[in-house]
Amino acid sequence: MQERLAPLDGMRGVAVLAVICFHTGVPFAPGGERGVDMFFVLSGFLITSILLKDGTDGVLAYRRFWARRFWRLTPALAALLVAYVVAAPAIFPEAAADRWREALIAGAYLMDYVAAGRATSSPLTHTWSLAIEAQFYLVWPFVVLALARLKSPAFALLVAWGVLTLGRIAVLAVTMDGRQAYFPLHAHATGLVIGAALAYAPQVKVRAVAWLGVAAFTATVLLNNKDDGGISRAVWGIAGAELATVAILAGLSSSPAITRALSWRPLTALGVISYGVYLWHWPVAVLLEDAPWWLALPTATAAAVVLATISYWTVEKPARTWRRAGWRRSEPKPALP
């Protein structure tokens, strides 16, 4: 896994750049939101790999897993929410009256279902993806424990992915509401599930697989229709991006050219702070919604990178250091011989 850490960070960098392009209205990236699906697949793959490596038996294993997820998501989110509550009256006066409510929803990791039920967005709507991950993490260790009893967990998860994908299409067909088929956990957990399936699958040694994934992901970014009520993303966009990401991950070790490209230092540096960049880019993009894309894109990217870097060094990294120190203090001491 170590040799793949750099290209995985590179994939995170690609994903967050795609999302920023989408939110700043870049005309040649109408499917840039598919970067979120790349994030989900990566999370499902990595989280399940960690659980399989560490084991899921015992209270300590569960506690460590949830503590890691809490300290990964919450400190940076809390910094954003505090800044939003303080600054909203001056920066987002139209949203100031609801700022406490929005912050509470985001902090409770419930934005996915709240966003699905309303027609307008807010400067914190993008936290729907964090809500999906947090809700997924809450139950996933128990699912992994149940999967251990199956002969083919990867196949079972592929079936679950297919069922959930068809369920998303069914929700759109019944409700004719693209938000209902996009934001909630039950409609958009597919990336996490298929990423988890990859963690159980044997390693693929076919170079063309990764290249196929790159081509397919690029197609989902370039060809998505933003004005069809969510049909393209619900029917093929999300699934296409998920399968493309799986293909890239599966063939990465046999594709040195792709590995080198994804290991490009500026891209991996962006990937390291991609969580913070994702958190901060959307409020900036909202401020720039009337600006032309060629101005909004570099401005939102630069502002998000600066804010994310500050958050990384003043909030995220200290929180991880404190967490690890706490674990070392709580480790049971070995019994004397």
N, C-alpha and C positions, 0 to 999 in steps of 0.2 A: 504493500500500500504506500510505502514512503515515497517511492519513485513517482507515484501518481499524484502526490499532493500538489505539486506546482501546476500541472495541467487542470486539476480540479478547481484550483483557484482561478485559473484562466477562464474556465467555463463560467464561474460565478461572475467574472468581469464581463464576459460576453452577455450574460443574462441581464445584468443590471443596466448595461448600455442599451440593450434592446428595449427595456422597459422605459428608460428615459427618452429614447427616441419616440416611442409611442405617446408618452404623456406630453411631449413638447410639440406634437403634431408634425413630425417629420413625414413628408408625403410618400417617400419610398419605403417606409417601415410601418405599414398599416397593421401589421400583426406583431409589432414589437412587444405587446403584452405577453406573448408566448415565452418571454424570458422568465416569467413567474413559473411556468410549467417546467422549465429547465431547473429552476431552483427546487421545485417540489421533488422532481425525480432524484436530484442529487441528495436531498435531505433524506428521502426514503431509503436510498441505497446506503448512505453513510450511517444513518441511525441504526438500521437493521444490522449492518456489518458490526457496529460497536456492540449491539446487544448479543449477537451471536458469539463475539469474541469474549465479552465479559461474563456472559451467562445471565440468565434471568431468574435463577433460583435464589430465594432468600430475600429478606427485607432489606438488607444492606445494598444488594445489587439494584433493587428498585429505587431505593432512596437516592443512590448515587446518580442513577439515570435521570430522575426527575430534577435533582439538584443541578446537574449539568445543563439541562434544558432551561431551567428557570434562570440561571445566571448567564446563559447565553442570550436569551431573548429580553429579559426584563430590564436590566440596568439601562441599556441604550434607549429602549422604549420609554422608560420613565423620564429620562432626560428630555426626550422629544415632547412628552406630554406636559411636563413642567414649563418648558419653553413656550409651548402653544398656549397654555392657559394664561401665562403672563403676557404674551405678546399679541394674542388674538384681538383684543380691543383696538389696538393701534394698527395692526397689519391686516386683519380680517374683520372689520367692524360689522359686516353683515352676518358673521358667524359668532360674534362675541357672546350673544345671549345664550347660545347652546354649547358654549365651549366646555363647561364642566360636565355636562351630560355626555358629549362626544368623548372627552378624555376618560370618563368612567367606563364607557362602552369599550373603548380601545384597550384600556388597562385591564379590563376583565376578559379580554380575548373573545369578544362576542360580535365584533364588527361584521363578520361574514354573514350572519343571519340578519343583522340589522340592515346592512347595505342591500341585501336581497329584497327587503320589504319596502324600500322607498325609491322614489324616482330621481332624487337629487343626490349629489355627493357633497362631501365636506373635505376640509384640509386633512382629515384623519381617515378618510375612507380607505386609503391604501393599506391600513392595518388589518383589513379582512384576511390577507394572506397569512399574517402572523397568527390570527385567530384559528385558522385552519390547522396550522402546524401545532399550536399549543393543544388544541382539542385532540389531534391525532396522537401526540406524544402521551397524552393522559391514558389512552387505552392500549397503545401499541405493545408495550411489554407483555401484557396479558395475551395479546394475539400471537406474539412470537412464541410464548410458552405453549399455547394450544397448537401452533403449527409444528412444534417439535414432535408431536404424536403422529404426524402424517408422513407417508413415504415420499411424497413429492410436494413440498411446500411451494416451490416455484410454480408448479402447474396450478395449484390451488389459488395462488395469488393472481396468476394470469387470468384464471376464470373470474375471480372477483373483480379484476380490472375491467374485463369485458362486460360484466353485469352492471357495474357502476357507470361505465361509458354509455351503455344502452339506456340506463336510468336517467342520465343527464339529457339525452336526446328525448326521452319520453316526457320529462318535466317540461322541456321547451315546447313539445308538441301539444301538451295538455294546457299549459298556462299561457303560451305565446308570450312569455316574459323572459327575455334574455338574462335578466339579472337573477331570476330564480334558478336558472340553469347554469349560472356562473359562480356566484359568490359563496353559497353555503358549503359546508363540509361535505354533505352527502352528494353534492354535484361536482366537487372539484378535488376530492381526495385521491383521484385516480393516479396522478403523478407520483404521490407518495407510495401508493400500493405497487405500481409497476417498478418503481425504483427499489422497493423492498424485494420484489420478485428477483431482480437482478442479483441481489446480495446472496440469494440461494443458488443461483444458476452457475454452472461450470464456466470457466473462463473461455472466451472465444479467441481463436487465433486466426482470424480472417481479416486482412487489412482493409478489404473493400467495405466491410461493415461500417467502419467509422466514417469513411468517405461518403457512403450512402446517407449516414446520419447527418453529416454536415450539410449535404445537399437538401435533405428533407427539411431540416430545421430552417435553413435559409428560405426555402419555399414557403413555409408557414408564416415567416415574418414578412415576406414580400407580397403574398397573394391574399392575405386575409381581407375580408370585406367588412369595414367598420359600420356600414350603413344598412345592413340586412337584418337588424333586430337580434343579432347574436347567433344567427343560424350557422354561419360558416365556422365560427369558433366552437360552438357546441357540438356540431356534427363531425367536423374533421380537423379543425384547427388545434384544439387542445390535444386530442388523441395523436395527431400527427407530430406535434412538438414533443410529446412524451415518448413516443416510439423512436423519434429521431435522437433524443437525448440518450435513451437506452442504447441505441446503436453506437453512438459516439463512445459511451463508457465501455461498452462490451468490446469494441475493437481498438481501444486506445493503446493498449500495450503492444499491438502489432502495427501501429501506424506512427512511425517516428516523425514524419513530417507534421502531422497534426499535433503530436505531443510537443514538438518544438514550437509550433505556432502558439499553442495554448500556454506554453511556459515562458512566453515573452514577458520580460520583467514588468513593464508598465501595466500589462494586462493582469498579471498575477498580483501586483500591488493593489490594483483596483479590486480584485477579487477578495483580498484579505479584509478590506474595509467595506465590502459590498453590502453587508447588512445595514451599516450606518448610512451608506449612500442611498439605499432604497428608502430608509426611514425619512431622510431629509429631503430627497429630491421632489417628492410630490407637493409638499407645501410651497416650495419654491416655484414649481411648475404652475400651481394654481395662481400665484402672484403674476406669472408671466403669460397667462392664458390668452391675452390679447396681443402679445408680441409675435412677430413672424418667427417661424421655426428656426431659421438660421441664426437668430439672436437668442431665442429661448433655449435652444439645445446647448450651446457652449456655456451660457450663463447658469442654467440649472445644474449642468454637470459640474462646473467649477465650484459653485456654491455648495453643492451636496458633498463634493470631495473634501472641501475645507472643513465643513461642519462634521462630517463623518470622521475625519482624521482627528479633530479635537475630541470628539466623543470616544474614539477608539483609545486614545492615550490617557484621557482623564476619567473615563467611566468604564468602558468595557474591559480593558486590560487590567486595571486595578481590581475590578470585581472578580476576574478569573484568578488573579494572584491570591486574593483573600480567600476565595473558595478552596483553592488547592491547599493553602496553609491550614484552613479549617479541617479539611479531610485528613491531613497528616496528623493533626492533634487528636482527631477522633478515631484513628486506626487502633484496633485492639493490640495491646502489646503481647508479644509471644510469651508463652509460658516458660518458666525456667526449667531446664532439664533436671 
